[in-house]
């Protein structure tokens, strides 16, 4: 099995599956090629399985990107998309002018971003009162790979995509970031603090993981 090899000051051999399903091997500077080959051979079935899965997901995202979305999630509930102008959420439906799938997704993102800016900061204010933890600032951003973050200066940023999650999941992300004001880490003390406000935080986090996969699949 041929593969690109990247050497660095790392201590172990690692296999990285690229977004297109190909892979590369990352290895320590002085590790022999024979040892690296042996490692790759031992992992061959895993590599083939993961590469096929990544390619399948990439193809699904491509199909989704070309298809007109029929519904979109908001606060944990799927709502239909209806044609109309201007772009808005009204009477239990997304009203979006289109005309194609790319335009519809962009318009839906703008609507959700506006709704997030109206909704999420107010929910942060609620949890500030419950936790006694106050951020330096709160803003709504556009991150795709994280729901929220708390900076070293205690500024909280929440992704507008969080507005697609259920209220329970929104609360989990907000409490999680607020607790970072007291504990800038993921130590047992941090998780104990989260659990003191949300005993079922693990279930909420698991629900968010499923939602993240679904949003990726749907290119949203």
GIZI-V778800 format. One record per helix or strand. SS is the DSSP state (~ for helix, > for strand). FROM is the first residue (numbers start at 0). LEN is the number of residues. If there is no record, write none. Layout:
ss: (SS/SS)
from: (FROM/FROM)
len: (LEN/LEN)
This chain:
ss: (>/>/>/~/~/>/>/>/>/~/>/>/>/~/~/~/~)
from: (3/13/22/32/43/70/76/87/92/100/136/147/154/159/166/187/200)
len: (5/4/6/10/23/4/7/3/4/31/5/3/5/5/16/10/17)
